[in-house]
Amino acid sequence: MRITMMLVILLASFTLSAAQCLSAPPSKVGLADLPANNKLTRSQEASLNRLFKDLSGSWVGKSDGFYCIGEEPSNARKVAKSHRLEMVFANDDSMVLRAKTNAQERDEFTQRIQSLTLYANQGYLRFDQNNEAGDIWIEALSSTHVSVWSVSRAGTVYHLINRVLKRSPSAFTLTMTTYSNNRLTSHYVARMSN
């Protein structure tokens, strides 16, 4: 069952650029109902340690993507967005990676600063909070590729978020796809170099 679900998720990631707004997540199984799969093996901890060290420093690039407007798939539309990005990764604390992003929209003067923290200590990988609230489901993990799912809730709305980081010698891509109450609501890809 888990292998089937992983194959469906991987296949969906290749076809996501053609995905329709408000479409369902890539699996019939509700990922929000799955137990967190964030316990790390020693090999995974070593891979993350290498990845965290490789990402440390300043990066520049751009982000392209869309968010969805509408209530029903038949009338939903994509609104394209592009940003110039500056990202700074700090790996001051062993197995903790902090990212600060400065995003400026290309067509406006709007500027946003966001932060993200990955915790890989005490045998767990978590996002933003180093407790059960930061729990995730690990899809893939190596020193050059991390793919995880997380759930955040706000009242009756829950967001299922897929983050995929792929690293090459002098660049990386970070993809973030959000499903709100099981409907695709945004998809962004950041391409960064140092």
C-alpha positions in Angstrom: 0.0 0.0 0.0 2.8 2.5 0.9 4.8 1.6 -2.2 1.7 2.2 -4.4 1.0 5.5 -2.7 4.6 6.6 -3.2 4.5 5.7 -6.9 1.2 7.7 -7.3 2.8 10.7 -5.6 5.9 10.5 -7.8 3.9 10.3 -10.9 1.8 13.2 -9.9 4.8 15.4 -9.3 5.8 15.0 -13.0 2.3 16.0 -14.2 1.6 18.7 -11.7 2.4 21.6 -14.0 -0.6 20.6 -16.1 -2.7 20.0 -13.0 -6.0 21.8 -12.7 -6.8 24.2 -9.9 -8.8 22.6 -7.1 -7.9 19.1 -8.2 -7.5 16.4 -5.6 -4.1 15.4 -4.1 -2.2 12.7 -5.9 -3.4 9.8 -3.8 -6.8 8.4 -3.0 -5.5 7.8 0.5 -5.8 10.9 2.7 -2.3 11.8 3.6 -3.6 13.9 6.4 -4.8 10.7 8.1 -1.4 9.0 7.8 0.8 8.8 10.9 3.9 10.9 10.7 6.9 9.1 9.2 9.6 11.3 10.4 11.8 9.0 12.4 15.3 9.0 10.9 17.7 6.2 10.3 21.4 6.9 11.0 22.0 6.9 7.3 19.3 9.5 6.7 20.7 11.6 9.6 24.1 11.5 7.9 22.5 12.5 4.5 20.7 15.4 6.1 23.8 16.6 7.8 25.7 16.7 4.4 22.7 18.4 2.8 22.4 21.0 5.6 26.2 21.8 5.3 26.0 22.0 1.5 23.0 24.5 1.6 24.6 26.8 4.2 25.2 30.3 2.8 23.5 32.7 0.5 21.6 31.9 -2.7 19.8 34.0 -5.4 17.2 33.0 -7.9 13.6 33.1 -8.9 10.3 31.5 -8.2 7.5 30.8 -10.7 4.2 29.4 -9.9 0.5 30.0 -9.4 -2.3 30.2 -6.9 -5.9 29.3 -7.6 -9.1 31.4 -7.4 -12.6 30.0 -7.4 -14.9 27.7 -5.5 -15.4 24.9 -8.1 -12.9 23.2 -10.5 -15.0 24.1 -13.5 -14.7 27.9 -12.8 -11.3 28.0 -11.0 -8.5 29.9 -12.6 -4.7 30.1 -12.1 -3.1 33.4 -11.2 0.6 33.3 -12.2 3.2 34.8 -9.8 7.0 35.3 -10.2 9.4 36.4 -7.5 13.0 37.3 -7.3 14.5 35.5 -4.3 17.3 35.7 -1.9 17.7 32.9 0.5 20.2 32.5 3.4 20.6 29.2 5.0 22.2 29.0 8.5 23.4 25.7 10.0 24.7 27.1 13.3 23.2 24.4 15.4 24.0 20.7 14.7 21.2 19.2 12.6 19.1 22.4 12.5 18.8 24.3 9.2 17.3 27.8 9.2 16.3 29.5 6.0 15.4 33.1 5.6 13.8 34.2 2.3 13.4 37.6 0.9 10.9 37.5 -2.0 10.1 40.4 -4.2 7.3 40.2 -6.8 8.5 40.9 -10.3 5.5 42.9 -11.3 5.0 44.8 -8.1 7.1 46.5 -5.4 5.8 44.0 -2.8 8.5 42.4 -0.7 8.0 39.5 1.8 10.4 37.9 4.2 9.7 34.3 5.2 11.5 31.8 7.3 11.6 28.1 7.5 13.4 25.8 10.0 14.2 22.1 9.5 14.9 20.2 12.7 16.7 16.9 12.4 17.7 16.3 16.0 16.9 13.5 18.5 16.2 11.2 15.5 13.3 13.1 14.0 12.9 15.4 11.0 10.4 18.2 11.6 9.4 21.6 10.0 9.1 24.9 11.8 8.5 23.4 15.2 10.6 20.9 17.1 7.7 19.0 18.5 4.7 17.0 17.3 3.2 20.0 15.6 6.1 19.9 13.2 5.6 16.3 12.3 5.9 15.4 8.6 5.7 12.3 6.3 8.9 11.5 4.5 8.5 10.5 0.9 12.2 10.5 -0.1 15.4 11.5 1.6 19.1 11.6 0.5 21.9 14.1 0.6 20.7 15.6 -2.7 16.9 15.1 -2.6 14.3 15.6 0.1 10.5 15.2 -0.4 8.1 15.6 2.5 4.5 16.2 3.2 3.1 18.2 6.2 -0.3 19.2 7.4 -1.3 22.5 9.0 -4.7 23.3 10.3 -6.5 26.6 10.7 -10.0 26.1 12.1 -11.9 23.9 9.6 -9.3 24.3 6.9 -6.3 22.1 6.7 -3.4 22.5 4.3 -1.6 19.5 2.9 1.8 20.8 1.8 4.4 18.9 -0.3 8.0 20.3 -0.3 10.6 18.9 -2.6 14.2 20.0 -2.5 16.7 18.8 -5.2 20.4 19.7 -4.9 23.1 19.9 -7.6 26.7 21.0 -7.2 26.0 24.8 -7.4 22.2 25.0 -7.4 19.0 23.7 -6.0 15.3 23.7 -6.7 12.6 23.9 -4.1 9.1 23.0 -5.1 6.1 23.7 -2.8 2.6 22.5 -3.6 -0.4 23.2 -1.3 -3.8 21.4 -1.2 -6.4 23.1 1.0 -9.1 20.8 2.2 -8.0 18.3 -0.5 -8.0 20.8 -3.4 -4.9 22.1 -5.2 -4.6 25.8 -4.3 -1.0 26.7 -5.1 2.2 25.4 -6.7 5.6 27.2 -6.8 9.1 26.2 -8.0 12.2 28.2 -6.9 15.4 27.8 -8.8 18.4 29.0 -6.8 22.2 29.3 -7.4 25.1 30.6 -5.3 
